[in-house]
Amino acid sequence: MKNLILLDHYYSPSELEERIREWIDYYNNQRYHEAIDNVTPGDRFYGKDMEILEQRQRTKTETMYQRRKIYRSFLINDLMGNLN
C-alpha cells in the first residue's frame, strides 16, 4: 500500500485520506486473499465465504464432468476412425 500511495502527489490531507479509504475498500472488498481460501475479507466477515466456496466447488465439478464428456466423445470418435 505504501508504495502505491507514494506514487502520487497529494496536495491536501483530504486527497490522501480519500485515496487511503479507496485502497482499504479495495483490499477488504475486491482483493482475494489466498490465506482465507481466495475470498475477500469482507465476504469472510459477512459470512458469505462458505456460499462462495460451495459455488466454486459446484462449478469445478460441473466443468470437470463436461470436459470428461467431451474427451470421451473425442476418444470414441478416434477409436471408431481407427477401426475404419
N, CA, C and O atoms as a Maestro MAE file, in Angstrom:
{
 s_m_m2io_version
 :::
 2.0.0
}

f_m_ct {
 s_m_title
 :::
 protein
 m_atom[336] {
  # First column is atom index #
  i_m_mmod_type
  r_m_x_coord
  r_m_y_coord
  r_m_z_coord
  i_m_residue_number
  s_m_chain_name
  s_m_pdb_residue_name
  s_m_pdb_atom_name
  i_m_atomic_number
  :::
  1 25 0.832 -1.181 0.000 1 A "MET " " N  " 7
  2 3 0.000 0.000 0.000 1 A "MET " " CA " 6
  3 2 0.879 1.248 0.000 1 A "MET " " C  " 6
  4 15 0.637 2.193 -0.751 1 A "MET " " O  " 8
  5 25 1.893 1.236 0.846 2 A "LYS " " N  " 7
  6 3 2.759 2.404 0.953 2 A "LYS " " CA " 6
  7 2 3.330 2.790 -0.404 2 A "LYS " " C  " 6
  8 15 3.359 3.970 -0.754 2 A "LYS " " O  " 8
  9 25 3.781 1.810 -1.165 3 A "ASN " " N  " 7
  10 3 4.363 2.108 -2.474 3 A "ASN " " CA " 6
  11 2 3.334 2.669 -3.439 3 A "ASN " " C  " 6
  12 15 3.663 3.538 -4.246 3 A "ASN " " O  " 8
  13 25 2.096 2.194 -3.375 4 A "LEU " " N  " 7
  14 3 1.050 2.720 -4.250 4 A "LEU " " CA " 6
  15 2 0.692 4.152 -3.885 4 A "LEU " " C  " 6
  16 15 0.513 4.998 -4.761 4 A "LEU " " O  " 8
  17 25 0.591 4.416 -2.608 5 A "ILE " " N  " 7
  18 3 0.228 5.760 -2.153 5 A "ILE " " CA " 6
  19 2 1.348 6.748 -2.476 5 A "ILE " " C  " 6
  20 15 1.081 7.894 -2.836 5 A "ILE " " O  " 8
  21 25 2.586 6.311 -2.348 6 A "LEU " " N  " 7
  22 3 3.714 7.210 -2.585 6 A "LEU " " CA " 6
  23 2 3.922 7.531 -4.065 6 A "LEU " " C  " 6
  24 15 4.660 8.462 -4.391 6 A "LEU " " O  " 8
  25 25 3.291 6.786 -4.958 7 A "LEU " " N  " 7
  26 3 3.468 7.052 -6.385 7 A "LEU " " CA " 6
  27 2 2.818 8.356 -6.827 7 A "LEU " " C  " 6
  28 15 3.246 8.958 -7.811 7 A "LEU " " O  " 8
  29 25 1.801 8.792 -6.118 8 A "ASP " " N  " 7
  30 3 1.077 10.007 -6.488 8 A "ASP " " CA " 6
  31 2 1.418 11.145 -5.536 8 A "ASP " " C  " 6
  32 15 1.885 10.931 -4.418 8 A "ASP " " O  " 8
  33 25 1.170 12.356 -6.013 9 A "HIS " " N  " 7
  34 3 1.338 13.533 -5.168 9 A "HIS " " CA " 6
  35 2 -0.038 13.970 -4.687 9 A "HIS " " C  " 6
  36 15 -0.984 14.059 -5.470 9 A "HIS " " O  " 8
  37 25 -0.134 14.235 -3.416 10 A "TYR " " N  " 7
  38 3 -1.400 14.683 -2.840 10 A "TYR " " CA " 6
  39 2 -1.190 16.093 -2.318 10 A "TYR " " C  " 6
  40 15 -0.224 16.383 -1.612 10 A "TYR " " O  " 8
  41 25 -2.121 16.958 -2.685 11 A "TYR " " N  " 7
  42 3 -1.950 18.366 -2.375 11 A "TYR " " CA " 6
  43 2 -2.729 18.795 -1.151 11 A "TYR " " C  " 6
  44 15 -2.627 19.941 -0.712 11 A "TYR " " O  " 8
  45 25 -3.502 17.886 -0.603 12 A "SER " " N  " 7
  46 3 -4.204 18.193 0.644 12 A "SER " " CA " 6
  47 2 -4.388 16.892 1.418 12 A "SER " " C  " 6
  48 15 -4.443 15.814 0.827 12 A "SER " " O  " 8
  49 25 -4.483 16.994 2.727 13 A "PRO " " N  " 7
  50 3 -4.698 15.787 3.533 13 A "PRO " " CA " 6
  51 2 -5.977 15.041 3.142 13 A "PRO " " C  " 6
  52 15 -6.029 13.814 3.216 13 A "PRO " " O  " 8
  53 25 -7.001 15.782 2.727 14 A "SER " " N  " 7
  54 3 -8.256 15.117 2.362 14 A "SER " " CA " 6
  55 2 -8.086 14.236 1.117 14 A "SER " " C  " 6
  56 15 -8.716 13.182 1.017 14 A "SER " " O  " 8
  57 25 -7.244 14.658 0.172 15 A "GLU " " N  " 7
  58 3 -6.966 13.828 -1.008 15 A "GLU " " CA " 6
  59 2 -6.293 12.521 -0.596 15 A "GLU " " C  " 6
  60 15 -6.650 11.444 -1.075 15 A "GLU " " O  " 8
  61 25 -5.324 12.635 0.291 16 A "LEU " " N  " 7
  62 3 -4.622 11.450 0.770 16 A "LEU " " CA " 6
  63 2 -5.573 10.534 1.534 16 A "LEU " " C  " 6
  64 15 -5.551 9.318 1.343 16 A "LEU " " O  " 8
  65 25 -6.397 11.104 2.388 17 A "GLU " " N  " 7
  66 3 -7.361 10.306 3.150 17 A "GLU " " CA " 6
  67 2 -8.323 9.569 2.220 17 A "GLU " " C  " 6
  68 15 -8.639 8.402 2.452 17 A "GLU " " O  " 8
  69 25 -8.783 10.239 1.180 18 A "GLU " " N  " 7
  70 3 -9.695 9.608 0.225 18 A "GLU " " CA " 6
  71 2 -9.007 8.446 -0.490 18 A "GLU " " C  " 6
  72 15 -9.595 7.381 -0.673 18 A "GLU " " O  " 8
  73 25 -7.770 8.663 -0.887 19 A "ARG " " N  " 7
  74 3 -7.016 7.598 -1.567 19 A "ARG " " CA " 6
  75 2 -6.819 6.404 -0.646 19 A "ARG " " C  " 6
  76 15 -6.931 5.261 -1.089 19 A "ARG " " O  " 8
  77 25 -6.529 6.646 0.617 20 A "ILE " " N  " 7
  78 3 -6.357 5.558 1.584 20 A "ILE " " CA " 6
  79 2 -7.674 4.816 1.782 20 A "ILE " " C  " 6
  80 15 -7.690 3.587 1.858 20 A "ILE " " O  " 8
  81 25 -8.782 5.560 1.867 21 A "ARG " " N  " 7
  82 3 -10.101 4.920 2.000 21 A "ARG " " CA " 6
  83 2 -10.397 4.019 0.801 21 A "ARG " " C  " 6
  84 15 -10.897 2.906 0.964 21 A "ARG " " O  " 8
  85 25 -10.090 4.500 -0.392 22 A "GLU " " N  " 7
  86 3 -10.309 3.701 -1.606 22 A "GLU " " CA " 6
  87 2 -9.481 2.422 -1.569 22 A "GLU " " C  " 6
  88 15 -9.963 1.348 -1.930 22 A "GLU " " O  " 8
  89 25 -8.234 2.548 -1.130 23 A "TRP " " N  " 7
  90 3 -7.360 1.386 -1.086 23 A "TRP " " CA " 6
  91 2 -7.854 0.372 -0.060 23 A "TRP " " C  " 6
  92 15 -7.843 -0.831 -0.323 23 A "TRP " " O  " 8
  93 25 -8.283 0.843 1.098 24 A "ILE " " N  " 7
  94 3 -8.814 -0.051 2.133 24 A "ILE " " CA " 6
  95 2 -10.062 -0.764 1.626 24 A "ILE " " C  " 6
  96 15 -10.238 -1.959 1.866 24 A "ILE " " O  " 8
  97 25 -10.929 -0.034 0.926 25 A "ASP " " N  " 7
  98 3 -12.126 -0.654 0.363 25 A "ASP " " CA " 6
  99 2 -11.742 -1.734 -0.650 25 A "ASP " " C  " 6
  100 15 -12.310 -2.827 -0.639 25 A "ASP " " O  " 8
  101 25 -10.796 -1.435 -1.509 26 A "TYR " " N  " 7
  102 3 -10.318 -2.424 -2.478 26 A "TYR " " CA " 6
  103 2 -9.756 -3.653 -1.756 26 A "TYR " " C  " 6
  104 15 -10.083 -4.788 -2.103 26 A "TYR " " O  " 8
  105 25 -8.917 -3.421 -0.761 27 A "TYR " " N  " 7
  106 3 -8.252 -4.511 -0.044 27 A "TYR " " CA " 6
  107 2 -9.258 -5.412 0.664 27 A "TYR " " C  " 6
  108 15 -9.102 -6.633 0.676 27 A "TYR " " O  " 8
  109 25 -10.287 -4.811 1.252 28 A "ASN " " N  " 7
  110 3 -11.250 -5.580 2.032 28 A "ASN " " CA " 6
  111 2 -12.397 -6.162 1.216 28 A "ASN " " C  " 6
  112 15 -12.986 -7.164 1.621 28 A "ASN " " O  " 8
  113 25 -12.729 -5.559 0.075 29 A "ASN " " N  " 7
  114 3 -13.939 -5.969 -0.632 29 A "ASN " " CA " 6
  115 2 -13.735 -6.468 -2.056 29 A "ASN " " C  " 6
  116 15 -14.662 -7.021 -2.648 29 A "ASN " " O  " 8
  117 25 -12.544 -6.288 -2.619 30 A "GLN " " N  " 7
  118 3 -12.331 -6.704 -4.003 30 A "GLN " " CA " 6
  119 2 -11.146 -7.650 -4.170 30 A "GLN " " C  " 6
  120 15 -11.141 -8.491 -5.070 30 A "GLN " " O  " 8
  121 25 -10.160 -7.516 -3.318 31 A "ARG " " N  " 7
  122 3 -8.936 -8.307 -3.457 31 A "ARG " " CA " 6
  123 2 -9.108 -9.654 -2.766 31 A "ARG " " C  " 6
  124 15 -9.455 -9.721 -1.587 31 A "ARG " " O  " 8
  125 25 -8.859 -10.734 -3.522 32 A "TYR " " N  " 7
  126 3 -8.949 -12.073 -2.952 32 A "TYR " " CA " 6
  127 2 -7.686 -12.371 -2.159 32 A "TYR " " C  " 6
  128 15 -6.586 -12.002 -2.570 32 A "TYR " " O  " 8
  129 25 -7.847 -13.042 -1.016 33 A "HIS " " N  " 7
  130 3 -6.730 -13.341 -0.133 33 A "HIS " " CA " 6
  131 2 -6.503 -14.845 -0.089 33 A "HIS " " C  " 6
  132 15 -7.391 -15.602 0.303 33 A "HIS " " O  " 8
  133 25 -5.336 -15.269 -0.485 34 A "GLU " " N  " 7
  134 3 -5.019 -16.688 -0.531 34 A "GLU " " CA " 6
  135 2 -5.115 -17.335 0.850 34 A "GLU " " C  " 6
  136 15 -5.525 -18.490 0.960 34 A "GLU " " O  " 8
  137 25 -4.751 -16.620 1.884 35 A "ALA " " N  " 7
  138 3 -4.754 -17.179 3.235 35 A "ALA " " CA " 6
  139 2 -6.156 -17.516 3.733 35 A "ALA " " C  " 6
  140 15 -6.301 -18.315 4.658 35 A "ALA " " O  " 8
  141 25 -7.184 -16.926 3.140 36 A "ILE " " N  " 7
  142 3 -8.560 -17.231 3.547 36 A "ILE " " CA " 6
  143 2 -9.335 -17.826 2.371 36 A "ILE " " C  " 6
  144 15 -10.468 -17.437 2.088 36 A "ILE " " O  " 8
  145 25 -8.688 -18.782 1.694 37 A "ASP " " N  " 7
  146 3 -9.311 -19.549 0.605 37 A "ASP " " CA " 6
  147 2 -9.756 -18.694 -0.569 37 A "ASP " " C  " 6
  148 15 -10.775 -18.984 -1.195 37 A "ASP " " O  " 8
  149 25 -9.016 -17.663 -0.869 38 A "ASN " " N  " 7
  150 3 -9.292 -16.804 -2.028 38 A "ASN " " CA " 6
  151 2 -10.688 -16.197 -2.022 38 A "ASN " " C  " 6
  152 15 -11.370 -16.161 -3.046 38 A "ASN " " O  " 8
  153 25 -11.095 -15.729 -0.874 39 A "VAL " " N  " 7
  154 3 -12.286 -14.887 -0.764 39 A "VAL " " CA " 6
  155 2 -11.819 -13.550 -0.210 39 A "VAL " " C  " 6
  156 15 -10.692 -13.432 0.271 39 A "VAL " " O  " 8
  157 25 -12.668 -12.558 -0.275 40 A "THR " " N  " 7
  158 3 -12.284 -11.253 0.263 40 A "THR " " CA " 6
  159 2 -12.527 -11.233 1.768 40 A "THR " " C  " 6
  160 15 -13.367 -11.984 2.265 40 A "THR " " O  " 8
  161 25 -11.808 -10.388 2.499 41 A "PRO " " N  " 7
  162 3 -12.082 -10.276 3.927 41 A "PRO " " CA " 6
  163 2 -13.529 -9.870 4.210 41 A "PRO " " C  " 6
  164 15 -14.118 -10.312 5.197 41 A "PRO " " O  " 8
  165 25 -14.098 -9.033 3.351 42 A "GLY " " N  " 7
  166 3 -15.493 -8.637 3.533 42 A "GLY " " CA " 6
  167 2 -16.430 -9.823 3.429 42 A "GLY " " C  " 6
  168 15 -17.361 -9.955 4.224 42 A "GLY " " O  " 8
  169 25 -16.186 -10.697 2.442 43 A "ASP " " N  " 7
  170 3 -17.009 -11.897 2.307 43 A "ASP " " CA " 6
  171 2 -16.871 -12.790 3.535 43 A "ASP " " C  " 6
  172 15 -17.858 -13.350 4.012 43 A "ASP " " O  " 8
  173 25 -15.663 -12.923 4.041 44 A "ARG " " N  " 7
  174 3 -15.450 -13.749 5.237 44 A "ARG " " CA " 6
  175 2 -16.155 -13.121 6.437 44 A "ARG " " C  " 6
  176 15 -16.809 -13.821 7.211 44 A "ARG " " O  " 8
  177 25 -16.025 -11.823 6.590 45 A "PHE " " N  " 7
  178 3 -16.620 -11.132 7.736 45 A "PHE " " CA " 6
  179 2 -18.140 -11.265 7.742 45 A "PHE " " C  " 6
  180 15 -18.745 -11.486 8.791 45 A "PHE " " O  " 8
  181 25 -18.757 -11.130 6.566 46 A "TYR " " N  " 7
  182 3 -20.219 -11.178 6.488 46 A "TYR " " CA " 6
  183 2 -20.765 -12.593 6.307 46 A "TYR " " C  " 6
  184 15 -21.969 -12.772 6.123 46 A "TYR " " O  " 8
  185 25 -19.898 -13.588 6.357 47 A "GLY " " N  " 7
  186 3 -20.343 -14.971 6.310 47 A "GLY " " CA " 6
  187 2 -20.708 -15.486 4.933 47 A "GLY " " C  " 6
  188 15 -21.410 -16.490 4.818 47 A "GLY " " O  " 8
  189 25 -20.252 -14.828 3.898 48 A "LYS " " N  " 7
  190 3 -20.552 -15.262 2.529 48 A "LYS " " CA " 6
  191 2 -19.526 -16.261 2.007 48 A "LYS " " C  " 6
  192 15 -19.713 -16.838 0.936 48 A "LYS " " O  " 8
  193 25 -18.461 -16.467 2.744 49 A "ASP " " N  " 7
  194 3 -17.356 -17.275 2.242 49 A "ASP " " CA " 6
  195 2 -17.743 -18.721 1.959 49 A "ASP " " C  " 6
  196 15 -17.325 -19.270 0.940 49 A "ASP " " O  " 8
  197 25 -18.519 -19.347 2.819 50 A "MET " " N  " 7
  198 3 -18.890 -20.745 2.601 50 A "MET " " CA " 6
  199 2 -19.762 -20.891 1.356 50 A "MET " " C  " 6
  200 15 -19.597 -21.838 0.588 50 A "MET " " O  " 8
  201 25 -20.676 -19.968 1.161 51 A "GLU " " N  " 7
  202 3 -21.529 -19.990 -0.032 51 A "GLU " " CA " 6
  203 2 -20.675 -19.853 -1.300 51 A "GLU " " C  " 6
  204 15 -20.895 -20.560 -2.284 51 A "GLU " " O  " 8
  205 25 -19.715 -18.950 -1.263 52 A "ILE " " N  " 7
  206 3 -18.822 -18.739 -2.406 52 A "ILE " " CA " 6
  207 2 -17.993 -19.993 -2.682 52 A "ILE " " C  " 6
  208 15 -17.863 -20.419 -3.829 52 A "ILE " " O  " 8
  209 25 -17.434 -20.580 -1.622 53 A "LEU " " N  " 7
  210 3 -16.608 -21.773 -1.798 53 A "LEU " " CA " 6
  211 2 -17.434 -22.959 -2.300 53 A "LEU " " C  " 6
  212 15 -16.956 -23.743 -3.119 53 A "LEU " " O  " 8
  213 25 -18.665 -23.092 -1.814 54 A "GLU " " N  " 7
  214 3 -19.536 -24.168 -2.294 54 A "GLU " " CA " 6
  215 2 -19.875 -23.975 -3.767 54 A "GLU " " C  " 6
  216 15 -19.892 -24.938 -4.533 54 A "GLU " " O  " 8
  217 25 -20.144 -22.740 -4.164 55 A "GLN " " N  " 7
  218 3 -20.445 -22.465 -5.575 55 A "GLN " " CA " 6
  219 2 -19.231 -22.757 -6.450 55 A "GLN " " C  " 6
  220 15 -19.374 -23.303 -7.545 55 A "GLN " " O  " 8
  221 25 -18.051 -22.403 -5.984 56 A "ARG " " N  " 7
  222 3 -16.833 -22.707 -6.741 56 A "ARG " " CA " 6
  223 2 -16.674 -24.219 -6.918 56 A "ARG " " C  " 6
  224 15 -16.309 -24.691 -7.995 56 A "ARG " " O  " 8
  225 25 -16.952 -24.971 -5.852 57 A "GLN " " N  " 7
  226 3 -16.825 -26.422 -5.933 57 A "GLN " " CA " 6
  227 2 -17.835 -27.005 -6.916 57 A "GLN " " C  " 6
  228 15 -17.503 -27.904 -7.689 57 A "GLN " " O  " 8
  229 25 -19.072 -26.492 -6.890 58 A "ARG " " N  " 7
  230 3 -20.086 -26.964 -7.844 58 A "ARG " " CA " 6
  231 2 -19.653 -26.660 -9.279 58 A "ARG " " C  " 6
  232 15 -19.788 -27.504 -10.165 58 A "ARG " " O  " 8
  233 25 -19.139 -25.465 -9.501 59 A "THR " " N  " 7
  234 3 -18.674 -25.075 -10.834 59 A "THR " " CA " 6
  235 2 -17.525 -25.971 -11.285 59 A "THR " " C  " 6
  236 15 -17.493 -26.419 -12.431 59 A "THR " " O  " 8
  237 25 -16.589 -26.228 -10.386 60 A "LYS " " N  " 7
  238 3 -15.448 -27.082 -10.717 60 A "LYS " " CA " 6
  239 2 -15.911 -28.497 -11.063 60 A "LYS " " C  " 6
  240 15 -15.452 -29.079 -12.046 60 A "LYS " " O  " 8
  241 25 -16.816 -29.048 -10.258 61 A "THR " " N  " 7
  242 3 -17.323 -30.394 -10.504 61 A "THR " " CA " 6
  243 2 -18.044 -30.471 -11.843 61 A "THR " " C  " 6
  244 15 -17.826 -31.407 -12.612 61 A "THR " " O  " 8
  245 25 -18.894 -29.502 -12.124 62 A "GLU " " N  " 7
  246 3 -19.636 -29.482 -13.388 62 A "GLU " " CA " 6
  247 2 -18.689 -29.326 -14.582 62 A "GLU " " C  " 6
  248 15 -18.875 -29.975 -15.611 62 A "GLU " " O  " 8
  249 25 -17.690 -28.479 -14.447 63 A "THR " " N  " 7
  250 3 -16.714 -28.278 -15.522 63 A "THR " " CA " 6
  251 2 -15.950 -29.567 -15.809 63 A "THR " " C  " 6
  252 15 -15.752 -29.937 -16.966 63 A "THR " " O  " 8
  253 25 -15.525 -30.242 -14.751 64 A "MET " " N  " 7
  254 3 -14.796 -31.499 -14.935 64 A "MET " " CA " 6
  255 2 -15.689 -32.544 -15.607 64 A "MET " " C  " 6
  256 15 -15.225 -33.289 -16.470 64 A "MET " " O  " 8
  257 25 -16.945 -32.604 -15.222 65 A "TYR " " N  " 7
  258 3 -17.890 -33.537 -15.834 65 A "TYR " " CA " 6
  259 2 -18.044 -33.247 -17.329 65 A "TYR " " C  " 6
  260 15 -17.997 -34.158 -18.156 65 A "TYR " " O  " 8
  261 25 -18.228 -31.976 -17.659 66 A "GLN " " N  " 7
  262 3 -18.395 -31.591 -19.066 66 A "GLN " " CA " 6
  263 2 -17.141 -31.910 -19.883 66 A "GLN " " C  " 6
  264 15 -17.243 -32.369 -21.021 66 A "GLN " " O  " 8
  265 25 -15.970 -31.672 -19.313 67 A "ARG " " N  " 7
  266 3 -14.718 -31.969 -20.025 67 A "ARG " " CA " 6
  267 2 -14.577 -33.464 -20.274 67 A "ARG " " C  " 6
  268 15 -14.174 -33.889 -21.356 67 A "ARG " " O  " 8
  269 25 -14.918 -34.267 -19.250 68 A "ARG " " N  " 7
  270 3 -14.841 -35.718 -19.428 68 A "ARG " " CA " 6
  271 2 -15.745 -36.170 -20.569 68 A "ARG " " C  " 6
  272 15 -15.369 -37.018 -21.378 68 A "ARG " " O  " 8
  273 25 -16.941 -35.591 -20.620 69 A "LYS " " N  " 7
  274 3 -17.873 -35.932 -21.689 69 A "LYS " " CA " 6
  275 2 -17.270 -35.617 -23.059 69 A "LYS " " C  " 6
  276 15 -17.338 -36.433 -23.978 69 A "LYS " " O  " 8
  277 25 -16.693 -34.454 -23.182 70 A "ILE " " N  " 7
  278 3 -16.078 -34.037 -24.449 70 A "ILE " " CA " 6
  279 2 -14.903 -34.949 -24.800 70 A "ILE " " C  " 6
  280 15 -14.794 -35.410 -25.936 70 A "ILE " " O  " 8
  281 25 -14.019 -35.212 -23.825 71 A "TYR " " N  " 7
  282 3 -12.854 -36.050 -24.091 71 A "TYR " " CA " 6
  283 2 -13.270 -37.465 -24.475 71 A "TYR " " C  " 6
  284 15 -12.663 -38.074 -25.356 71 A "TYR " " O  " 8
  285 25 -14.302 -37.989 -23.821 72 A "ARG " " N  " 7
  286 3 -14.785 -39.332 -24.160 72 A "ARG " " CA " 6
  287 2 -15.311 -39.369 -25.590 72 A "ARG " " C  " 6
  288 15 -15.062 -40.326 -26.324 72 A "ARG " " O  " 8
  289 25 -16.037 -38.330 -25.983 73 A "SER " " N  " 7
  290 3 -16.559 -38.314 -27.356 73 A "SER " " CA " 6
  291 2 -15.402 -38.250 -28.359 73 A "SER " " C  " 6
  292 15 -15.470 -38.882 -29.413 73 A "SER " " O  " 8
  293 25 -14.346 -37.497 -28.047 74 A "PHE " " N  " 7
  294 3 -13.174 -37.457 -28.921 74 A "PHE " " CA " 6
  295 2 -12.521 -38.836 -28.991 74 A "PHE " " C  " 6
  296 15 -12.138 -39.300 -30.065 74 A "PHE " " O  " 8
  297 25 -12.401 -39.477 -27.841 75 A "LEU " " N  " 7
  298 3 -11.769 -40.790 -27.784 75 A "LEU " " CA " 6
  299 2 -12.570 -41.804 -28.594 75 A "LEU " " C  " 6
  300 15 -12.002 -42.577 -29.366 75 A "LEU " " O  " 8
  301 25 -13.879 -41.799 -28.419 76 A "ILE " " N  " 7
  302 3 -14.739 -42.729 -29.164 76 A "ILE " " CA " 6
  303 2 -14.631 -42.466 -30.660 76 A "ILE " " C  " 6
  304 15 -14.490 -43.404 -31.445 76 A "ILE " " O  " 8
  305 25 -14.695 -41.209 -31.060 77 A "ASN " " N  " 7
  306 3 -14.568 -40.866 -32.482 77 A "ASN " " CA " 6
  307 2 -13.216 -41.299 -33.037 77 A "ASN " " C  " 6
  308 15 -13.127 -41.788 -34.164 77 A "ASN " " O  " 8
  309 25 -12.163 -41.117 -32.238 78 A "ASP " " N  " 7
  310 3 -10.825 -41.505 -32.667 78 A "ASP " " CA " 6
  311 2 -10.733 -43.019 -32.818 78 A "ASP " " C  " 6
  312 15 -10.172 -43.513 -33.796 78 A "ASP " " O  " 8
  313 25 -11.280 -43.757 -31.858 79 A "LEU " " N  " 7
  314 3 -11.263 -45.215 -31.937 79 A "LEU " " CA " 6
  315 2 -12.076 -45.713 -33.124 79 A "LEU " " C  " 6
  316 15 -11.662 -46.640 -33.820 79 A "LEU " " O  " 8
  317 25 -13.215 -45.108 -33.352 80 A "MET " " N  " 7
  318 3 -14.057 -45.501 -34.486 80 A "MET " " CA " 6
  319 2 -13.343 -45.197 -35.805 80 A "MET " " C  " 6
  320 15 -13.456 -45.956 -36.768 80 A "MET " " O  " 8
  321 25 -12.621 -44.100 -35.842 81 A "GLY " " N  " 7
  322 3 -11.868 -43.744 -37.044 81 A "GLY " " CA " 6
  323 2 -10.759 -44.736 -37.323 81 A "GLY " " C  " 6
  324 15 -10.465 -45.031 -38.481 81 A "GLY " " O  " 8
  325 25 -10.136 -45.258 -36.265 82 A "ASN " " N  " 7
  326 3 -9.056 -46.231 -36.433 82 A "ASN " " CA " 6
  327 2 -9.580 -47.590 -36.884 82 A "ASN " " C  " 6
  328 15 -8.848 -48.362 -37.504 82 A "ASN " " O  " 8
  329 25 -10.832 -47.885 -36.580 83 A "LEU " " N  " 7
  330 3 -11.410 -49.167 -36.984 83 A "LEU " " CA " 6
  331 2 -11.766 -49.185 -38.461 83 A "LEU " " C  " 6
  332 15 -11.823 -50.253 -39.070 83 A "LEU " " O  " 8
  333 25 -12.002 -48.033 -39.036 84 A "ASN " " N  " 7
  334 3 -12.412 -47.962 -40.446 84 A "ASN " " CA " 6
  335 2 -11.250 -47.970 -41.351 84 A "ASN " " C  " 6
  336 15 -11.416 -47.915 -42.569 84 A "ASN " " O  " 8
  :::
 }
 m_bond[335] {
  # First column is bond index #
  i_m_from
  i_m_to
  i_m_order
  :::
  1 1 2 1
  2 2 3 1
  3 3 4 2
  4 3 5 1
  5 5 6 1
  6 6 7 1
  7 7 8 2
  8 7 9 1
  9 9 10 1
  10 10 11 1
  11 11 12 2
  12 11 13 1
  13 13 14 1
  14 14 15 1
  15 15 16 2
  16 15 17 1
  17 17 18 1
  18 18 19 1
  19 19 20 2
  20 19 21 1
  21 21 22 1
  22 22 23 1
  23 23 24 2
  24 23 25 1
  25 25 26 1
  26 26 27 1
  27 27 28 2
  28 27 29 1
  29 29 30 1
  30 30 31 1
  31 31 32 2
  32 31 33 1
  33 33 34 1
  34 34 35 1
  35 35 36 2
  36 35 37 1
  37 37 38 1
  38 38 39 1
  39 39 40 2
  40 39 41 1
  41 41 42 1
  42 42 43 1
  43 43 44 2
  44 43 45 1
  45 45 46 1
  46 46 47 1
  47 47 48 2
  48 47 49 1
  49 49 50 1
  50 50 51 1
  51 51 52 2
  52 51 53 1
  53 53 54 1
  54 54 55 1
  55 55 56 2
  56 55 57 1
  57 57 58 1
  58 58 59 1
  59 59 60 2
  60 59 61 1
  61 61 62 1
  62 62 63 1
  63 63 64 2
  64 63 65 1
  65 65 66 1
  66 66 67 1
  67 67 68 2
  68 67 69 1
  69 69 70 1
  70 70 71 1
  71 71 72 2
  72 71 73 1
  73 73 74 1
  74 74 75 1
  75 75 76 2
  76 75 77 1
  77 77 78 1
  78 78 79 1
  79 79 80 2
  80 79 81 1
  81 81 82 1
  82 82 83 1
  83 83 84 2
  84 83 85 1
  85 85 86 1
  86 86 87 1
  87 87 88 2
  88 87 89 1
  89 89 90 1
  90 90 91 1
  91 91 92 2
  92 91 93 1
  93 93 94 1
  94 94 95 1
  95 95 96 2
  96 95 97 1
  97 97 98 1
  98 98 99 1
  99 99 100 2
  100 99 101 1
  101 101 102 1
  102 102 103 1
  103 103 104 2
  104 103 105 1
  105 105 106 1
  106 106 107 1
  107 107 108 2
  108 107 109 1
  109 109 110 1
  110 110 111 1
  111 111 112 2
  112 111 113 1
  113 113 114 1
  114 114 115 1
  115 115 116 2
  116 115 117 1
  117 117 118 1
  118 118 119 1
  119 119 120 2
  120 119 121 1
  121 121 122 1
  122 122 123 1
  123 123 124 2
  124 123 125 1
  125 125 126 1
  126 126 127 1
  127 127 128 2
  128 127 129 1
  129 129 130 1
  130 130 131 1
  131 131 132 2
  132 131 133 1
  133 133 134 1
  134 134 135 1
  135 135 136 2
  136 135 137 1
  137 137 138 1
  138 138 139 1
  139 139 140 2
  140 139 141 1
  141 141 142 1
  142 142 143 1
  143 143 144 2
  144 143 145 1
  145 145 146 1
  146 146 147 1
  147 147 148 2
  148 147 149 1
  149 149 150 1
  150 150 151 1
  151 151 152 2
  152 151 153 1
  153 153 154 1
  154 154 155 1
  155 155 156 2
  156 155 157 1
  157 157 158 1
  158 158 159 1
  159 159 160 2
  160 159 161 1
  161 161 162 1
  162 162 163 1
  163 163 164 2
  164 163 165 1
  165 165 166 1
  166 166 167 1
  167 167 168 2
  168 167 169 1
  169 169 170 1
  170 170 171 1
  171 171 172 2
  172 171 173 1
  173 173 174 1
  174 174 175 1
  175 175 176 2
  176 175 177 1
  177 177 178 1
  178 178 179 1
  179 179 180 2
  180 179 181 1
  181 181 182 1
  182 182 183 1
  183 183 184 2
  184 183 185 1
  185 185 186 1
  186 186 187 1
  187 187 188 2
  188 187 189 1
  189 189 190 1
  190 190 191 1
  191 191 192 2
  192 191 193 1
  193 193 194 1
  194 194 195 1
  195 195 196 2
  196 195 197 1
  197 197 198 1
  198 198 199 1
  199 199 200 2
  200 199 201 1
  201 201 202 1
  202 202 203 1
  203 203 204 2
  204 203 205 1
  205 205 206 1
  206 206 207 1
  207 207 208 2
  208 207 209 1
  209 209 210 1
  210 210 211 1
  211 211 212 2
  212 211 213 1
  213 213 214 1
  214 214 215 1
  215 215 216 2
  216 215 217 1
  217 217 218 1
  218 218 219 1
  219 219 220 2
  220 219 221 1
  221 221 222 1
  222 222 223 1
  223 223 224 2
  224 223 225 1
  225 225 226 1
  226 226 227 1
  227 227 228 2
  228 227 229 1
  229 229 230 1
  230 230 231 1
  231 231 232 2
  232 231 233 1
  233 233 234 1
  234 234 235 1
  235 235 236 2
  236 235 237 1
  237 237 238 1
  238 238 239 1
  239 239 240 2
  240 239 241 1
  241 241 242 1
  242 242 243 1
  243 243 244 2
  244 243 245 1
  245 245 246 1
  246 246 247 1
  247 247 248 2
  248 247 249 1
  249 249 250 1
  250 250 251 1
  251 251 252 2
  252 251 253 1
  253 253 254 1
  254 254 255 1
  255 255 256 2
  256 255 257 1
  257 257 258 1
  258 258 259 1
  259 259 260 2
  260 259 261 1
  261 261 262 1
  262 262 263 1
  263 263 264 2
  264 263 265 1
  265 265 266 1
  266 266 267 1
  267 267 268 2
  268 267 269 1
  269 269 270 1
  270 270 271 1
  271 271 272 2
  272 271 273 1
  273 273 274 1
  274 274 275 1
  275 275 276 2
  276 275 277 1
  277 277 278 1
  278 278 279 1
  279 279 280 2
  280 279 281 1
  281 281 282 1
  282 282 283 1
  283 283 284 2
  284 283 285 1
  285 285 286 1
  286 286 287 1
  287 287 288 2
  288 287 289 1
  289 289 290 1
  290 290 291 1
  291 291 292 2
  292 291 293 1
  293 293 294 1
  294 294 295 1
  295 295 296 2
  296 295 297 1
  297 297 298 1
  298 298 299 1
  299 299 300 2
  300 299 301 1
  301 301 302 1
  302 302 303 1
  303 303 304 2
  304 303 305 1
  305 305 306 1
  306 306 307 1
  307 307 308 2
  308 307 309 1
  309 309 310 1
  310 310 311 1
  311 311 312 2
  312 311 313 1
  313 313 314 1
  314 314 315 1
  315 315 316 2
  316 315 317 1
  317 317 318 1
  318 318 319 1
  319 319 320 2
  320 319 321 1
  321 321 322 1
  322 322 323 1
  323 323 324 2
  324 323 325 1
  325 325 326 1
  326 326 327 1
  327 327 328 2
  328 327 329 1
  329 329 330 1
  330 330 331 1
  331 331 332 2
  332 331 333 1
  333 333 334 1
  334 334 335 1
  335 335 336 2
  :::
 }
}
